[in-house]
């Protein structure tokens, strides 16, 4: 079990976020030498069924009430609020732990301290930590959907959302009901075909998956998914570095016999366009969706940074590649063998989650929990500030099995990361 907080955290997050105390923040930063302990951040989705593999205790899957839906996501180092109906304002936001208590949100810490946390380049350009990552874990597939581009999302005061996937082997011993993901549309599909699917929304299954292709998901691999591309993620637990936005549009009217409301298609569309089928079809990047070589342009396999296994560790790229010519996020998987220690230097701040084993990251204990009660604090998640990452962070495996962690980075932190398809050159 994960370590419990000295005082239990209420099951309902407070609607009023604590103000960042300079003393609190300084104590947290100094105690961790630039590394901040984070509390677990749980997010429900009313239209999905939890897959029960991300360590949340079964009796807490509906801790927020059945009307909010089951908890099927855990968000990491997040300064992005979840766009869920009926959610409190801090849903999706990560909290910094100080003296064994949730003290303040990472969003407020970044707003207060800026470049000290996220680095000068990111702060000057974005004035925030503009990315986040999550585990999502579902019993079955997610409806075929897309995420709007910046230009489209700006029409409703939001930002677009490119994203990426990695399927951690440690969390995917079983694949649940449908470990396949539909991506894009079959070559030859026309806009009229998809318009007819939208016209059929209220007659049952609108048939949009008849125009798509499913790819079998393989633990230990991943995908890069730019905005405006249709995708219906399958039922593997997915680690998902992405842009700090929660916009989407569902284009499938029914999934596993459950109807999808029209409001989930149009929630991030200007109100005057909610019934404009041509506009809704026009949101899709048509060339990218009907790409006959889709896998070649989006599939990811891990790429080692160096031949370091003889030194007791292996660091690998698991998310890489550019979106519209920009490096927006990236991620690495570090494995440290039993008894080994290694200092890892990175180009900037990152959020980290442990998925196997136990040990230390700097002065912070790392312990991968077997089960977590809702509101319980853990020792498996941290945020590493820009300065600490650049100076180098000591990882030590204090257990008898490999210590495995996933860490994700912000925009332009790793401009020399591999390009899509680089795994074929090894």
Buried (B, 14 or more C-beta within 10 A) or exposed (E): EBBBBEEEBEEEBEEEBBEBBEEBBEBBBEBBBBBBBBBBBBBBBBBBBBBBBBBBBEEBBBBBEEEBBBBBBBBBBBBBBBBBEEBBEBBBBBBBBBEEBBBBBBBBBBBBBBBBBBBEBBBEEBEBBBBBBBBBBBBBBBBBBBBBBBEBBEEBEBBBBBBBBBBBBBBBEEBBBBBBBBBBBBEEBEBEBBBBBBEBBEEEBBBBBEBBBBBEBBBBBBBBBBBBBBBBBBBBBBBBBBBBBBBBBBBBBBBEEEEBEBEBBBBBBEEEBBEEBEBBBBBBBBEBBBBEEBBEBBBBBBBEBEEEEEEBBBBBBBBBBBBEEEBBBBBBBBBBBBEBBBEBEBBBBBBBBBBBBBBBBBEBEBBBBEEBBBBBBBBBBBBBBBBBBBEEBEBBBBBEEBBBBBBBBBBBBBEEBBEBBBBEEE
